[in-house]
Amino acid sequence: MTVQRSGFAALLGRPNVGKSTLLNRLVGEKIAIVSPKPQTTRTRITGVVTRPEGQVAFVDTPGIHEAKGALNRTMVEAALAALKDVDLVLLLVEPALGPDGKTPEVTPGVRAVLERLAPVRKPVLLVVNKVDTIPKPLLLPFVAALARVRPFDEVLLVSALTGDGVEELLRTTLARLPEGPPLFDPETFTDQQEVGLAAELIREQVLRHTRQEVPHSAAVGIDAFDESERAPRPGSKPGGLQGLVRVHATLYVERESQKAIVIGKRGAMLKAIGTDARKALERLLGTHVYLDLRVKVEPHWTESERGLRRVGLT
C-alpha cells in the first residue's frame, strides 16, 4: 500500500526567478499572474497538486527584495511569514555569472535571501530555475558557490518554462512531506476565490500593456461579481462558453498622469487592457464575461495602510 503524504511547501526567492511560472506549471492551471516586470506577485497564493502518493500545497510568495515603502514591506513580510506555516522550503534561484561571463556568482540579492534563511530549521531545497540560460559545465560550480554560503538538503535543476525537471521536483517534495491524508479536496487546485483571481488577471493585463511608470502603482478592486446569469440558458448548444458573469472593477493608480497612460488616447489603452482581461476571465470562468473597467486615482495608496486595505493587501 502506497504511503500517503501531505503538507505545505513554500516557493521562495528573489523577484522574477520564476516562482509563479513554476506554480502554474505544477498545478496545470493559471492561478498566478506572470509578467516580465519584477514584484508581480503581491500576496501568498497556494496551488494544490494531488497525486496517488499524496498532496502538496505549494505556496507562491512575493519576491524577497530590499523593501522600500509600505507596499514592498507588506510583500516581503508576506513572503517571510509563509515560512512559519510550511513543512519545507523550495528556494528558487536563477544562474548568475560574474562580469567575465564564465565565473559563477552569488549576487548580493541572493546572498541576502540566504541570510534570511539562516535561522530556518525546516528542510530547504535549492531549486535552480532557468537552467537553459547557463552552460551546463558551469551549473555545478554555481551550486557549489551557493552551498558555501548556506548548505541545502537537496538540489534540483529545472526549467519552469519548458517543464524540464518539474516532475522530479514534485516527487522529491512529496517524499519529504510528513505522512498524512490530503489537506484539500482532490479536485481543488487553489485556495484562491474566483473574485481574487479575476482581480489579478485584470492587473496582469495592466502590467503587460503599460509602461514602467504605472505597473507597481496599479491595483485592481472588484466592485461587483454578478453570477445571476451564469447558468447556461435552456436550449443553448453544448460546447463553448455558457452563461454570463458580469464583472465591475476599479483600477487604482496614484497619479493623474498614470490615469492618462492607462486610459490612453481616446480610451485605446483601457480598451486593449479590458479586451485581453475579458478573454482571460472567460478562460478562467468558462463563461461569457461582461467587464466594466474604470480607473480611479488613489494618491499614495502604496505608502499608506489605508490604501493597502482599500486594494485588499492588508
CORFEN-V864663 format. One record per pair of residues at least 4 apart in sequence whose ideal C-beta (glycine too) atoms are under 7 Angstrom apart, sorted by the first residue. I is the first residue (numbers start at 0). J is the second residue. Records with the same first field share a line. If there is no record, write none. Layout:
I: J, J
This chain:
1: 51, 52
2: 178
3: 52, 53, 178, 179, 180
4: 52, 53, 173, 176, 177, 178, 179
5: 53, 54, 176, 179, 180, 181, 182
6: 55, 86, 176, 177
7: 56, 58, 84, 85, 86
8: 55, 57, 58, 85, 86, 87, 89, 172
9: 58, 60, 81, 82, 85, 88, 89
10: 18, 21, 22, 57, 58, 59, 60, 89, 91
11: 60, 63, 78, 88, 89, 90, 91
12: 16, 18, 62, 63, 90, 91, 92, 112
13: 62, 63, 64, 108, 109, 112
14: 37, 38, 62, 64
15: 37, 62
16: 91, 92, 93, 128
17: 21, 91, 128, 129, 159
18: 22, 40, 59, 91
19: 23, 31, 32, 33, 39, 40, 59
20: 24, 33, 159, 160
21: 25, 91, 128, 159
22: 26, 30, 31, 44, 46, 57, 59
23: 28, 29, 30, 31
24: 159, 162, 165
25: 46, 48, 57, 165, 169
26: 30, 46, 48, 188, 189
28: 188
30: 44, 46, 188, 189, 191, 196
31: 40, 44, 59
32: 39, 199, 200, 202, 203
33: 39
34: 39, 203, 206, 207
36: 206, 214
37: 62
38: 61, 62, 64, 74, 215
39: 206
40: 44, 59, 61, 62
41: 61, 74, 312
42: 77, 312
43: 58, 59, 60, 77, 81
44: 59, 191
45: 56, 57, 58, 189, 190
46: 57, 59, 188, 189
47: 54, 56, 183, 187, 188, 189
48: 54, 55, 57, 169
49: 54, 181, 185
50: 173
52: 173
53: 173, 176
54: 181, 182, 183
55: 169, 172, 173, 176
56: 182, 183
58: 81, 85
60: 77, 78, 81
61: 74, 75, 77, 78
63: 75, 78, 112, 115
64: 71, 75
66: 71, 72, 75
67: 71
68: 72, 301, 302
69: 73, 301, 302, 303, 304, 307
70: 74, 301, 307
71: 75
72: 76
73: 77, 307, 312, 313
74: 78
75: 79
76: 80
77: 81
79: 115
81: 85
82: 88, 119
85: 121
86: 121, 176, 177
87: 121, 122, 124, 175
88: 119, 121, 123
89: 124, 126, 172
90: 116, 123, 124, 125, 126
91: 126, 128
92: 109, 125, 127, 145
93: 128, 129
94: 127, 129, 130, 132, 133, 138, 141
95: 104, 106
96: 100, 101, 102, 103, 104, 133, 137
97: 102, 104
103: 137, 140, 141, 144
105: 109, 110, 144, 145, 148
106: 110
107: 111
108: 112
109: 113
110: 114, 148
111: 115
112: 116
113: 148, 149
116: 123, 149
117: 149
119: 123
122: 152, 175
123: 151, 152
124: 151, 152, 153, 155, 171
125: 142, 145, 151, 154
126: 155, 157, 168
127: 138, 142, 156
128: 157, 158, 159
129: 158
130: 138, 156, 157, 158
131: 158
133: 137, 138, 141
137: 141
138: 142, 156
139: 143
140: 144
141: 145
142: 146, 154
143: 147
146: 150, 151
153: 171
155: 164, 167, 168, 171
156: 164
157: 163, 164, 165, 168
158: 162, 163, 164
159: 165
164: 168
165: 169
166: 170
167: 171
168: 172
169: 173
170: 174
171: 175
172: 176
181: 185
183: 187
191: 195, 196
193: 197, 284
194: 198, 221, 224
195: 199
196: 200, 283
197: 201, 221, 224, 246, 280
198: 202, 219, 220, 221, 248
199: 203
200: 276, 279, 280, 283
201: 219, 248, 276, 292
202: 206, 217, 218, 219
203: 207
204: 208, 272, 275, 276
205: 209, 213, 214, 217, 250, 261, 272
206: 214
208: 268, 271, 272
209: 213, 214, 260, 261
210: 260
212: 257, 260
213: 217, 252, 257, 260, 261
216: 252, 253, 257, 301
217: 250, 251, 252
218: 251, 300, 310
219: 248, 250
220: 248, 249, 251, 310, 311
221: 246, 248
222: 247, 248, 249
223: 247
224: 246
225: 244, 245
226: 244
228: 242, 243
229: 242, 243, 244, 286
230: 242
231: 235, 241, 242
235: 241
240: 281, 285, 286, 287
241: 286
242: 286, 287
243: 286, 287, 289
244: 284, 286, 288
245: 289
246: 280, 288, 290
247: 291
248: 292
249: 293, 295
250: 261, 292, 293, 294
251: 295, 297, 300, 310
252: 257, 258, 261, 294, 296
253: 257, 296, 297, 298, 299, 300, 301
254: 296
255: 259, 296
256: 260
257: 261
258: 262, 294, 296
260: 268
261: 268, 269, 294
262: 266, 268, 269, 294
263: 267, 268, 269
266: 270
267: 271
268: 272
269: 273, 292, 294
270: 274
271: 275
272: 276, 292
273: 277, 290, 292
274: 278
275: 279
276: 280, 290
277: 281, 288, 290
278: 282
279: 283
280: 284, 288, 290
281: 286, 287, 288
284: 288
297: 306, 309
299: 303, 306
300: 306, 309, 310
301: 306
302: 306
303: 307
304: 308, 313
305: 309
306: 310
307: 312, 313
308: 313
